């Protein structure tokens, strides 16, 4: 049986893993020919609020990942910046969050050397399971058609009032993705029953070993999802970066 480890880290806590994930993600984007059309922004690397979910294969190394990125303000999220030129009344369509802490589940990638193993599902579930640790109250994401099922089963709902019934061009014109929002990250009310049970299990025991069955294939997954305690920052990211530059 194959074995992988899925772990959660803060981007600022492991420079090696963070840089490795950027390199691997960029390689995937290059392979599908979208790198030149995207304005890649890596400022999240300096933000102590950003959490990476990374998958490591016992012999293939880092094979997948995604990030949970804090917006400090809805307008700072990558999804908002992408949609703004194309959508009117975007604040209303995305649902003005008030005082809720807004995050985005972004940058999900799987290395081609490990494709077809259902890793997007495992990464999405792992990411949703750690949202309670970072006090994430509203989480947005883009989902390609092939990964939409993973997102909805884990509590995300399509925002039908954005684009064409929730579908927009992303990451480039000609490639369609859905815009989704998870409004119930604490109670997981929107998650499907079976997935909710898995998510609760991972929240109760974030460090555990499970045998997961995907597409009639079993894989041993070592979960290391417990994050070290950190005081929640109330300083906007721009202020944080300015402070870092002046240090």
VOTIZA-468330 format. One record per residue: residue in one letter; residue number from 1; x, y, z of N, C-alpha, C in turn. Coordinates in steps of 0.2 Angstrom, whole numbers, plus 5000, padded with zeros to 4 digits. Each point is the difference from the previous one (the first is absolute). Layout:
REM residues N
> rest | nr | npx | npy | npz | capx | capy | capz | cpx | cpy | cpz
> a | NUM | X | Y | Z | X | Y | Z | X | Y | Z
...
***
This chain:
REM residues 247
> rest | nr | npx | npy | npz | capx | capy | capz | cpx | cpy | cpz
> x | 1 | 5004 | 4994 | 5000 | 4996 | 5006 | 5000 | 5004 | 5006 | 5000
> x | 2 | 4999 | 5005 | 4995 | 5003 | 5006 | 5000 | 4999 | 5004 | 5007
> x | 3 | 5005 | 5005 | 5001 | 4999 | 5004 | 5006 | 5002 | 5007 | 4999
> x | 4 | 4996 | 5005 | 5002 | 5002 | 5007 | 5000 | 4999 | 5003 | 5006
> x | 5 | 5003 | 5006 | 5001 | 4999 | 5004 | 5006 | 4997 | 5006 | 4998
> x | 6 | 4995 | 5002 | 5003 | 4997 | 5007 | 4999 | 5001 | 5004 | 5006
> x | 7 | 5003 | 5006 | 5000 | 5001 | 5004 | 5006 | 4998 | 5007 | 4999
> x | 8 | 4999 | 5003 | 5005 | 4998 | 5007 | 5000 | 5006 | 5004 | 5003
> x | 9 | 5002 | 5006 | 4997 | 5005 | 5004 | 5003 | 4998 | 5007 | 4998
> x | 10 | 5003 | 5005 | 5004 | 4999 | 5007 | 4999 | 5006 | 5001 | 4995
> x | 11 | 4998 | 5004 | 4995 | 5005 | 5002 | 4994 | 5007 | 5003 | 5003
> x | 12 | 4999 | 5004 | 5005 | 5006 | 5003 | 5003 | 5004 | 4995 | 5004
> x | 13 | 4998 | 4994 | 5002 | 5003 | 4996 | 5005 | 5005 | 4995 | 4996
> x | 14 | 4999 | 4999 | 4994 | 5004 | 4995 | 4996 | 5002 | 5003 | 4994
> x | 15 | 5006 | 5003 | 4999 | 5002 | 5003 | 4994 | 5001 | 4995 | 4995
> x | 16 | 5003 | 4994 | 5002 | 5001 | 4995 | 4995 | 4994 | 4997 | 4997
> x | 17 | 4995 | 4999 | 5004 | 4994 | 4997 | 4997 | 4996 | 5005 | 4996
> x | 18 | 5000 | 5007 | 5002 | 4996 | 5005 | 4997 | 5003 | 5001 | 4993
> x | 19 | 5007 | 5000 | 4999 | 5003 | 5001 | 4994 | 4999 | 4994 | 4996
> x | 20 | 5000 | 4994 | 5003 | 4999 | 4994 | 4996 | 4993 | 5000 | 4997
> x | 21 | 4995 | 5002 | 5003 | 4994 | 5000 | 4998 | 4999 | 5005 | 4994
> x | 22 | 5003 | 5006 | 5001 | 5000 | 5005 | 4994 | 5003 | 4997 | 4994
> x | 23 | 5005 | 4997 | 5001 | 5004 | 4997 | 4994 | 4995 | 4995 | 4997
> x | 24 | 4998 | 4995 | 5004 | 4996 | 4995 | 4997 | 4993 | 5002 | 4997
> x | 25 | 4997 | 5005 | 5003 | 4994 | 5003 | 4997 | 5001 | 5003 | 4994
> x | 26 | 5006 | 5004 | 5000 | 5001 | 5004 | 4993 | 5002 | 4995 | 4995
> x | 27 | 5003 | 4994 | 5001 | 5001 | 4995 | 4995 | 4994 | 4998 | 4997
> x | 28 | 4995 | 4998 | 5005 | 4993 | 4998 | 4997 | 4997 | 5005 | 4996
> x | 29 | 5000 | 5006 | 5002 | 4997 | 5006 | 4996 | 5004 | 5000 | 4993
> x | 30 | 5006 | 5000 | 5000 | 5004 | 5000 | 4994 | 4998 | 4994 | 4995
> x | 31 | 4999 | 4994 | 5003 | 4998 | 4994 | 4996 | 4993 | 5001 | 4997
> x | 32 | 4996 | 5004 | 5003 | 4993 | 5001 | 4997 | 5000 | 5006 | 4996
> x | 33 | 5005 | 5004 | 5000 | 5001 | 5006 | 4995 | 4996 | 5006 | 5003
> x | 34 | 5000 | 5001 | 5006 | 4996 | 5006 | 5003 | 5004 | 5005 | 5004
> x | 35 | 5007 | 4998 | 5001 | 5004 | 5004 | 5004 | 5001 | 5008 | 4997
> x | 36 | 5001 | 5000 | 4994 | 5001 | 5007 | 4997 | 4994 | 5004 | 5000
> x | 37 | 4994 | 4997 | 5001 | 4994 | 5004 | 5000 | 4998 | 5002 | 5007
> x | 38 | 5003 | 4998 | 5005 | 4998 | 5001 | 5007 | 5005 | 5005 | 5003
> x | 39 | 4998 | 5004 | 5004 | 5004 | 5005 | 5004 | 5001 | 4996 | 5007
> x | 40 | 5006 | 4997 | 5000 | 5001 | 4996 | 5006 | 5002 | 5004 | 5006
> x | 41 | 4997 | 5000 | 5006 | 5002 | 5004 | 5005 | 5001 | 4996 | 5006
> x | 42 | 5007 | 5000 | 5003 | 5002 | 4996 | 5005 | 5001 | 5004 | 5007
> x | 43 | 4996 | 5006 | 5000 | 5000 | 5003 | 5006 | 4998 | 4996 | 5006
> x | 44 | 4996 | 4995 | 4999 | 4997 | 4996 | 5006 | 5005 | 4997 | 5003
> x | 45 | 5006 | 4999 | 4997 | 5006 | 4996 | 5003 | 5002 | 5004 | 5007
> x | 46 | 4999 | 5006 | 5000 | 5002 | 5004 | 5006 | 4995 | 5001 | 5005
> x | 47 | 4994 | 4997 | 4999 | 4994 | 5001 | 5004 | 5000 | 4994 | 5005
> x | 48 | 5000 | 5002 | 5007 | 5000 | 4994 | 5005 | 4993 | 4997 | 5000
> x | 49 | 4995 | 5003 | 4997 | 4993 | 4997 | 5000 | 4999 | 4995 | 4994
> x | 50 | 5004 | 5000 | 4995 | 5000 | 4995 | 4995 | 5002 | 4993 | 5002
> x | 51 | 4995 | 4995 | 4998 | 5002 | 4993 | 5002 | 5000 | 4996 | 4994
> x | 52 | 5005 | 4996 | 4999 | 5001 | 4996 | 4994 | 4998 | 4992 | 5002
> x | 53 | 4997 | 4997 | 4996 | 4998 | 4993 | 5001 | 5004 | 4996 | 4994
> x | 54 | 5005 | 4996 | 5002 | 5004 | 4997 | 4996 | 5000 | 4993 | 5000
> x | 55 | 5001 | 4996 | 4994 | 5000 | 4993 | 5000 | 5007 | 4998 | 4998
> x | 56 | 5002 | 4995 | 5004 | 5007 | 4997 | 4998 | 4999 | 4992 | 4999
> x | 57 | 5003 | 4998 | 4994 | 5000 | 4993 | 4999 | 5006 | 4997 | 5003
> x | 58 | 5000 | 4993 | 5002 | 5006 | 4997 | 5003 | 5006 | 5000 | 4995
> x | 59 | 4999 | 5000 | 4994 | 5006 | 5000 | 4995 | 4999 | 5005 | 4995
> x | 60 | 4995 | 5003 | 4999 | 4999 | 5005 | 4994 | 5001 | 5008 | 5003
> x | 61 | 5001 | 5000 | 5007 | 5001 | 5007 | 5003 | 4993 | 5004 | 5000
> x | 62 | 5000 | 5006 | 5000 | 4994 | 5004 | 5000 | 4996 | 5000 | 4994
> x | 63 | 4994 | 4998 | 5000 | 4996 | 4998 | 4995 | 4994 | 5004 | 4999
> x | 64 | 4998 | 5004 | 5005 | 4994 | 5004 | 4999 | 5000 | 5005 | 5006
> x | 65 | 4995 | 5005 | 4999 | 5000 | 5005 | 5006 | 4994 | 5005 | 4998
> x | 66 | 4999 | 5004 | 5005 | 4995 | 5006 | 4999 | 5002 | 5005 | 5006
> x | 67 | 4997 | 5006 | 5000 | 5001 | 5004 | 5005 | 4993 | 5003 | 5003
> x | 68 | 5000 | 5002 | 5006 | 4994 | 5004 | 5003 | 5003 | 5007 | 5002
> x | 69 | 4998 | 5004 | 4996 | 5002 | 5007 | 5000 | 4995 | 5005 | 5003
> x | 70 | 5003 | 5004 | 5005 | 4996 | 5005 | 5004 | 4999 | 5006 | 4996
> x | 71 | 4994 | 5003 | 4999 | 5000 | 5006 | 4996 | 5000 | 5007 | 5004
> x | 72 | 5000 | 4999 | 5007 | 5000 | 5006 | 5004 | 4994 | 5005 | 4998
> x | 73 | 4998 | 5000 | 4994 | 4994 | 5003 | 4997 | 4999 | 4996 | 4994
> x | 74 | 4993 | 5000 | 4999 | 4998 | 4996 | 4994 | 5003 | 5002 | 4994
> x | 75 | 5002 | 5007 | 4999 | 5002 | 5002 | 4994 | 5008 | 4998 | 4999
> x | 76 | 5003 | 4997 | 5005 | 5007 | 4998 | 4999 | 5000 | 4993 | 4998
> x | 77 | 4995 | 4996 | 5000 | 5000 | 4993 | 4997 | 5002 | 5000 | 4993
> x | 78 | 5003 | 4995 | 4998 | 5002 | 4999 | 4993 | 4993 | 4999 | 4995
> x | 79 | 4995 | 4997 | 5003 | 4994 | 4999 | 4996 | 4997 | 5006 | 4999
> x | 80 | 5000 | 5005 | 5005 | 4997 | 5006 | 4999 | 5003 | 5004 | 4994
> x | 81 | 5007 | 5000 | 5001 | 5004 | 5004 | 4995 | 4999 | 4997 | 4993
> x | 82 | 4999 | 4994 | 4999 | 4999 | 4997 | 4994 | 4993 | 5002 | 4997
> x | 83 | 4995 | 5000 | 5004 | 4993 | 5001 | 4998 | 4998 | 5007 | 4999
> x | 84 | 5004 | 5004 | 5003 | 4998 | 5007 | 5000 | 4999 | 5004 | 4993
> x | 85 | 5005 | 4998 | 4996 | 4999 | 5003 | 4993 | 4994 | 4998 | 4996
> x | 86 | 4997 | 4994 | 5002 | 4995 | 4997 | 4996 | 4993 | 5000 | 5003
> x | 87 | 5000 | 5002 | 5006 | 4993 | 4999 | 5004 | 4998 | 5007 | 5003
> x | 88 | 4994 | 5002 | 4999 | 4998 | 5006 | 5003 | 4997 | 4998 | 5007
> x | 89 | 4999 | 5005 | 5005 | 4997 | 4998 | 5006 | 5004 | 4994 | 5003
> x | 90 | 5006 | 4999 | 5000 | 5004 | 4994 | 5002 | 4999 | 4999 | 5008
> x | 91 | 5000 | 5006 | 5003 | 5000 | 4999 | 5008 | 4993 | 4997 | 5001
> x | 92 | 4995 | 5002 | 4997 | 4993 | 4997 | 5002 | 5000 | 4993 | 4997
> x | 93 | 5003 | 4998 | 4995 | 4999 | 4994 | 4997 | 5004 | 4995 | 5004
> x | 94 | 5006 | 5002 | 5003 | 5004 | 4996 | 5004 | 4997 | 4999 | 5007
> x | 95 | 4996 | 5005 | 5002 | 4997 | 5000 | 5007 | 5005 | 5004 | 5005
> x | 96 | 4998 | 5006 | 5001 | 5004 | 5004 | 5004 | 5001 | 4997 | 5007
> x | 97 | 5006 | 4998 | 5002 | 5001 | 4996 | 5006 | 5000 | 5004 | 5007
> x | 98 | 4999 | 5006 | 5000 | 5000 | 5004 | 5006 | 5006 | 4999 | 5004
> x | 99 | 5000 | 4997 | 5006 | 5006 | 4999 | 5005 | 5003 | 4993 | 4999
> x | 100 | 4997 | 4996 | 4996 | 5002 | 4993 | 4999 | 5007 | 5000 | 4997
> x | 101 | 5004 | 4995 | 5002 | 5007 | 4999 | 4997 | 4999 | 4996 | 4994
> x | 102 | 5002 | 5003 | 4994 | 5000 | 4998 | 4993 | 5006 | 4997 | 4998
> x | 103 | 5000 | 4994 | 4998 | 5006 | 4996 | 4997 | 4998 | 4998 | 4993
> x | 104 | 5005 | 4997 | 4996 | 4999 | 4997 | 4994 | 5004 | 4994 | 5000
> x | 105 | 4997 | 4994 | 4998 | 5004 | 4994 | 4998 | 5002 | 5001 | 4993
> x | 106 | 5006 | 5000 | 4999 | 5003 | 5002 | 4994 | 5006 | 4996 | 4998
> x | 107 | 5002 | 5000 | 4993 | 5006 | 4997 | 4998 | 5000 | 4993 | 5001
> x | 108 | 4995 | 4996 | 4999 | 5000 | 4993 | 5000 | 5004 | 4997 | 4994
> x | 109 | 5004 | 4996 | 5001 | 5004 | 4997 | 4995 | 5002 | 4992 | 5002
> x | 110 | 5001 | 4996 | 4994 | 5002 | 4993 | 5001 | 5005 | 4999 | 4995
> x | 111 | 5006 | 4998 | 5002 | 5005 | 4998 | 4995 | 4998 | 4995 | 4995
> x | 112 | 5002 | 5000 | 4994 | 4997 | 4995 | 4995 | 5003 | 4993 | 5001
> x | 113 | 5005 | 5000 | 5004 | 5003 | 4993 | 5002 | 4996 | 4997 | 5005
> x | 114 | 4995 | 5003 | 5003 | 4995 | 4997 | 5005 | 4993 | 5002 | 4998
> x | 115 | 4998 | 5001 | 4994 | 4994 | 5001 | 4998 | 4995 | 4994 | 5000
> x | 116 | 4994 | 5001 | 5000 | 4995 | 4994 | 5000 | 5000 | 4996 | 5006
> x | 117 | 5002 | 5003 | 5006 | 5000 | 4997 | 5006 | 4995 | 5003 | 5005
> x | 118 | 4996 | 5005 | 4998 | 4995 | 5003 | 5004 | 5003 | 5005 | 5005
> x | 119 | 5006 | 5002 | 4999 | 5003 | 5005 | 5004 | 4996 | 5006 | 5002
> x | 120 | 4997 | 5003 | 4994 | 4996 | 5006 | 5002 | 4995 | 4999 | 5005
> x | 121 | 4997 | 4995 | 5000 | 4995 | 4998 | 5006 | 5003 | 5000 | 5006
> x | 122 | 5006 | 4997 | 5001 | 5003 | 4999 | 5007 | 5003 | 5007 | 5002
> x | 123 | 5002 | 5004 | 4995 | 5003 | 5007 | 5002 | 4994 | 5004 | 5002
> x | 124 | 4995 | 5000 | 4996 | 4994 | 5004 | 5002 | 4997 | 4999 | 5007
> x | 125 | 4999 | 4993 | 5001 | 4998 | 4998 | 5007 | 5005 | 5002 | 5005
> x | 126 | 5006 | 4999 | 4999 | 5005 | 5002 | 5005 | 5000 | 5008 | 5002
> x | 127 | 4999 | 5004 | 4994 | 5000 | 5007 | 5001 | 4994 | 5002 | 5004
> x | 128 | 4994 | 4997 | 4998 | 4994 | 5002 | 5004 | 5000 | 4998 | 5007
> x | 129 | 5004 | 4994 | 5002 | 5000 | 4998 | 5007 | 5004 | 5004 | 5004
> x | 130 | 5005 | 5004 | 4997 | 5004 | 5005 | 5005 | 4997 | 5007 | 5000
> x | 131 | 4994 | 5001 | 4997 | 4998 | 5007 | 5000 | 4998 | 5002 | 5007
> x | 132 | 4998 | 4996 | 5004 | 4998 | 5002 | 5007 | 5006 | 5002 | 5004
> x | 133 | 5006 | 4997 | 4998 | 5006 | 5002 | 5004 | 5003 | 5007 | 4998
> x | 134 | 4997 | 5003 | 4995 | 5003 | 5007 | 4998 | 4994 | 5005 | 5000
> x | 135 | 4994 | 4997 | 5003 | 4994 | 5005 | 5001 | 4998 | 5003 | 4993
> x | 136 | 5000 | 4995 | 4995 | 4997 | 5002 | 4994 | 4993 | 5000 | 4999
> x | 137 | 4996 | 5005 | 4999 | 4993 | 5000 | 5000 | 4997 | 5000 | 4994
> x | 138 | 5003 | 5003 | 4995 | 4997 | 5000 | 4993 | 5006 | 4998 | 4995
> x | 139 | 4999 | 4995 | 4996 | 5006 | 4998 | 4996 | 4997 | 4999 | 4993
> x | 140 | 5004 | 5004 | 4995 | 4998 | 5000 | 4993 | 5005 | 4995 | 4996
> x | 141 | 4998 | 4998 | 4994 | 5004 | 4996 | 4996 | 4998 | 5000 | 4993
> x | 142 | 5005 | 4999 | 4995 | 4998 | 4998 | 4994 | 5001 | 4992 | 4999
> x | 143 | 4995 | 4997 | 4996 | 5001 | 4993 | 4999 | 4999 | 4999 | 4993
> x | 144 | 5004 | 4996 | 4997 | 4999 | 4997 | 4993 | 4995 | 4995 | 5000
> x | 145 | 4997 | 4999 | 4995 | 4995 | 4995 | 4999 | 5001 | 4993 | 5003
> x | 146 | 5007 | 4998 | 4999 | 5002 | 4994 | 5002 | 5000 | 4999 | 5008
> x | 147 | 5001 | 5006 | 5003 | 5001 | 5000 | 5008 | 4994 | 5003 | 5003
> x | 148 | 4994 | 5002 | 4996 | 4994 | 5003 | 5003 | 4997 | 4995 | 5005
> x | 149 | 5000 | 4994 | 4999 | 4997 | 4995 | 5004 | 5004 | 5000 | 5007
> x | 150 | 5006 | 5000 | 5000 | 5004 | 5000 | 5006 | 4998 | 5006 | 5004
> x | 151 | 5000 | 5006 | 4997 | 4998 | 5006 | 5004 | 4993 | 5000 | 5003
> x | 152 | 4995 | 4998 | 4996 | 4994 | 5000 | 5003 | 4998 | 4995 | 5005
> x | 153 | 5003 | 4994 | 4999 | 4999 | 4995 | 5006 | 5004 | 5003 | 5006
> x | 154 | 5005 | 5004 | 5000 | 5003 | 5002 | 5006 | 4997 | 5007 | 5002
> x | 155 | 4994 | 5002 | 4998 | 4997 | 5006 | 5003 | 5000 | 5006 | 4996
> x | 156 | 5003 | 5000 | 4994 | 5000 | 5006 | 4995 | 4993 | 5000 | 4996
> x | 157 | 4998 | 5006 | 4999 | 4994 | 5001 | 4996 | 5001 | 5005 | 4994
> x | 158 | 4998 | 4998 | 4994 | 5001 | 5004 | 4994 | 4996 | 5007 | 5001
> x | 159 | 5003 | 5005 | 4999 | 4997 | 5007 | 5000 | 4997 | 5001 | 4993
> x | 160 | 4994 | 4998 | 4999 | 4996 | 5000 | 4994 | 5000 | 5007 | 4997
> x | 161 | 5000 | 5006 | 5004 | 4999 | 5006 | 4998 | 5007 | 5003 | 4997
> x | 162 | 5005 | 4997 | 5000 | 5006 | 5002 | 4997 | 5001 | 4996 | 4993
> x | 163 | 5002 | 5004 | 4995 | 5002 | 4997 | 4994 | 4993 | 4997 | 4997
> x | 164 | 5001 | 4995 | 4996 | 4995 | 4996 | 4997 | 4998 | 4994 | 5005
> x | 165 | 4995 | 5002 | 5005 | 4998 | 4995 | 5005 | 5006 | 4997 | 5004
> x | 166 | 5004 | 5005 | 5001 | 5006 | 4998 | 5004 | 5006 | 4998 | 4996
> x | 167 | 5000 | 5000 | 4994 | 5006 | 4998 | 4996 | 5003 | 5006 | 4997
> x | 168 | 5007 | 5000 | 5000 | 5003 | 5006 | 4997 | 5007 | 4997 | 4997
> x | 169 | 5003 | 5005 | 4996 | 5006 | 4998 | 4997 | 5006 | 5000 | 5005
> x | 170 | 5003 | 4995 | 5002 | 5005 | 5000 | 5004 | 5004 | 4993 | 5000
> x | 171 | 5007 | 5000 | 4999 | 5004 | 5006 | 5001 | 5001 | 5004 | 4994
> x | 172 | 4998 | 4998 | 4994 | 5001 | 5004 | 4994 | 4994 | 4999 | 4996
> x | 173 | 4998 | 5005 | 4995 | 4995 | 4999 | 4996 | 5000 | 4993 | 4996
> x | 174 | 4994 | 4997 | 5000 | 4999 | 4994 | 4997 | 5001 | 4994 | 5005
> x | 175 | 5002 | 5001 | 5006 | 5000 | 4995 | 5005 | 4994 | 5002 | 5005
> x | 176 | 4996 | 4996 | 5002 | 4994 | 5002 | 5004 | 5001 | 4997 | 5007
> x | 177 | 4998 | 5004 | 5005 | 5000 | 4998 | 5007 | 4994 | 5003 | 5004
> x | 178 | 4999 | 4997 | 5005 | 4994 | 5002 | 5004 | 5002 | 5004 | 5006
> x | 179 | 4996 | 5005 | 5002 | 5002 | 5004 | 5006 | 4995 | 4998 | 5006
> x | 180 | 5004 | 4998 | 5005 | 4996 | 4997 | 5006 | 5002 | 5003 | 5006
> x | 181 | 4995 | 4999 | 5005 | 5001 | 5003 | 5007 | 4998 | 4995 | 5005
> x | 182 | 5004 | 4999 | 5005 | 4998 | 4996 | 5006 | 4998 | 5005 | 5006
> x | 183 | 4994 | 5000 | 5001 | 4997 | 5004 | 5005 | 5000 | 4997 | 5007
> x | 184 | 5001 | 4994 | 5000 | 4999 | 4996 | 5007 | 5006 | 4996 | 5002
> x | 185 | 5006 | 5004 | 5000 | 5006 | 4996 | 5002 | 5000 | 4997 | 5007
> x | 186 | 4997 | 5003 | 5004 | 5000 | 4997 | 5007 | 4995 | 4994 | 5001
> x | 187 | 4994 | 5001 | 4998 | 4995 | 4995 | 5001 | 5000 | 4995 | 4994
> x | 188 | 5003 | 5002 | 4995 | 5000 | 4995 | 4994 | 4993 | 4998 | 4997
> x | 189 | 4995 | 5005 | 5001 | 4993 | 4998 | 4998 | 4999 | 4998 | 4993
> x | 190 | 5005 | 5003 | 4996 | 4999 | 4999 | 4992 | 5003 | 4994 | 4998
> x | 191 | 5004 | 4997 | 5004 | 5004 | 4994 | 4998 | 4996 | 4994 | 5000
> x | 192 | 5001 | 4996 | 4995 | 4996 | 4993 | 5000 | 5002 | 4996 | 5006
> x | 193 | 4995 | 4996 | 5002 | 5000 | 4996 | 5006 | 5007 | 4996 | 5001
> x | 194 | 5001 | 4997 | 4995 | 5006 | 4995 | 5000 | 5007 | 5005 | 5001
> x | 195 | 5000 | 5005 | 4996 | 5006 | 5004 | 5000 | 5000 | 5004 | 5007
> x | 196 | 4994 | 5002 | 5003 | 5000 | 5003 | 5006 | 5003 | 4996 | 5005
> x | 197 | 4998 | 4994 | 5000 | 5003 | 4995 | 5005 | 5008 | 5000 | 5000
> x | 198 | 5002 | 4999 | 4993 | 5008 | 5000 | 4999 | 5003 | 5007 | 5003
> x | 199 | 4997 | 5005 | 4999 | 5002 | 5007 | 5002 | 5000 | 5001 | 5007
> x | 200 | 4995 | 4997 | 5003 | 5000 | 5001 | 5008 | 5005 | 4995 | 5003
> x | 201 | 5001 | 4994 | 4997 | 5005 | 4996 | 5002 | 5007 | 5003 | 4999
> x | 202 | 5002 | 5003 | 4995 | 5006 | 5003 | 4999 | 5001 | 5006 | 5005
> x | 203 | 4994 | 5004 | 5001 | 5001 | 5005 | 5005 | 5001 | 4998 | 5007
> x | 204 | 4997 | 4994 | 5002 | 5001 | 4998 | 5007 | 5007 | 4997 | 5001
> x | 205 | 5002 | 4997 | 4994 | 5007 | 4997 | 5000 | 5004 | 5002 | 4994
> x | 206 | 5003 | 5006 | 5000 | 5003 | 5002 | 4994 | 5006 | 4996 | 4998
> x | 207 | 5003 | 4997 | 5004 | 5006 | 4996 | 4999 | 4998 | 4992 | 5001
> x | 208 | 4999 | 4997 | 4994 | 4998 | 4993 | 5000 | 5002 | 4997 | 4994
> x | 209 | 4999 | 4993 | 4999 | 5001 | 4996 | 4994 | 4994 | 4997 | 4998
> x | 210 | 4998 | 5001 | 4994 | 4994 | 4997 | 4997 | 5001 | 4996 | 4994
> x | 211 | 4996 | 4995 | 4999 | 5000 | 4997 | 4993 | 4994 | 5003 | 4996
> x | 212 | 5002 | 5004 | 4995 | 4995 | 5003 | 4996 | 4999 | 4996 | 4993
> x | 213 | 4994 | 4999 | 4998 | 4998 | 4997 | 4994 | 4997 | 5005 | 4995
> x | 214 | 5004 | 5000 | 4994 | 4998 | 5005 | 4995 | 5000 | 4996 | 4993
> x | 215 | 4995 | 5001 | 4997 | 4999 | 4996 | 4993 | 5002 | 4993 | 5001
> x | 216 | 4998 | 4997 | 5005 | 5001 | 4993 | 5001 | 5007 | 4998 | 5002
> x | 217 | 5004 | 5005 | 5001 | 5007 | 4999 | 5002 | 5001 | 5003 | 5007
> x | 218 | 5004 | 4996 | 5004 | 5001 | 5001 | 5007 | 5007 | 5003 | 5001
> x | 219 | 5000 | 5005 | 5004 | 5007 | 5004 | 5001 | 5000 | 5002 | 5008
> x | 220 | 5006 | 4999 | 5002 | 5001 | 5001 | 5007 | 5002 | 5008 | 5001
> x | 221 | 4996 | 5003 | 5004 | 5002 | 5008 | 5001 | 5001 | 5001 | 5007
> x | 222 | 5006 | 5003 | 5001 | 5002 | 5002 | 5006 | 4999 | 5008 | 5000
> x | 223 | 4995 | 5002 | 5005 | 4998 | 5007 | 5000 | 5004 | 5003 | 5006
> x | 224 | 5003 | 5006 | 4999 | 5003 | 5004 | 5004 | 4998 | 5007 | 5000
> x | 225 | 4994 | 5001 | 5003 | 4996 | 5006 | 4998 | 4999 | 5005 | 5006
> x | 226 | 5004 | 4998 | 5006 | 4999 | 5004 | 5006 | 5005 | 5006 | 4999
> x | 227 | 4998 | 5006 | 5000 | 5004 | 5006 | 4999 | 5002 | 5003 | 5007
> x | 228 | 5006 | 5002 | 5000 | 5002 | 5003 | 5007 | 4996 | 5006 | 5001
> x | 229 | 4999 | 5002 | 5007 | 4996 | 5005 | 5002 | 5003 | 5007 | 4998
> x | 230 | 4996 | 5005 | 4998 | 5003 | 5006 | 4998 | 4995 | 5005 | 5001
> x | 231 | 5002 | 5006 | 5003 | 4995 | 5005 | 5001 | 4998 | 5003 | 4993
> x | 232 | 4993 | 5001 | 5000 | 4997 | 5002 | 4994 | 5002 | 5008 | 4999
> x | 233 | 5002 | 5001 | 4994 | 5003 | 5006 | 4998 | 4994 | 5005 | 4998
> x | 234 | 5000 | 5006 | 5002 | 4995 | 5005 | 4998 | 5003 | 5005 | 4996
> x | 235 | 5006 | 4999 | 4998 | 5003 | 5005 | 4996 | 4999 | 4998 | 4992
> x | 236 | 4998 | 5005 | 4996 | 5000 | 4999 | 4993 | 5006 | 4997 | 4997
> x | 237 | 5000 | 4996 | 4995 | 5006 | 4997 | 4997 | 5004 | 5006 | 4997
> x | 238 | 4998 | 5005 | 4997 | 5004 | 5005 | 4998 | 5004 | 5003 | 5006
> x | 239 | 4997 | 5001 | 5005 | 5004 | 5003 | 5006 | 5005 | 4995 | 5003
> x | 240 | 4998 | 4993 | 4999 | 5005 | 4995 | 5002 | 5006 | 5000 | 4996
> x | 241 | 4999 | 5001 | 4993 | 5006 | 5000 | 4995 | 5004 | 5006 | 5002
> x | 242 | 4997 | 5006 | 5001 | 5003 | 5006 | 5001 | 5005 | 4999 | 5006
> x | 243 | 4997 | 4997 | 5005 | 5004 | 4999 | 5006 | 5006 | 4996 | 4999
> x | 244 | 4999 | 4994 | 4996 | 5005 | 4996 | 4998 | 5006 | 5003 | 4997
> x | 245 | 4998 | 5005 | 4995 | 5005 | 5003 | 4996 | 5004 | 5005 | 5004
> x | 246 | 4997 | 5003 | 5005 | 5003 | 5005 | 5004 | 5005 | 4997 | 5006
> x | 247 | 4999 | 4993 | 5001 | 5003 | 4997 | 5005 | 5008 | 4999 | 4999
***
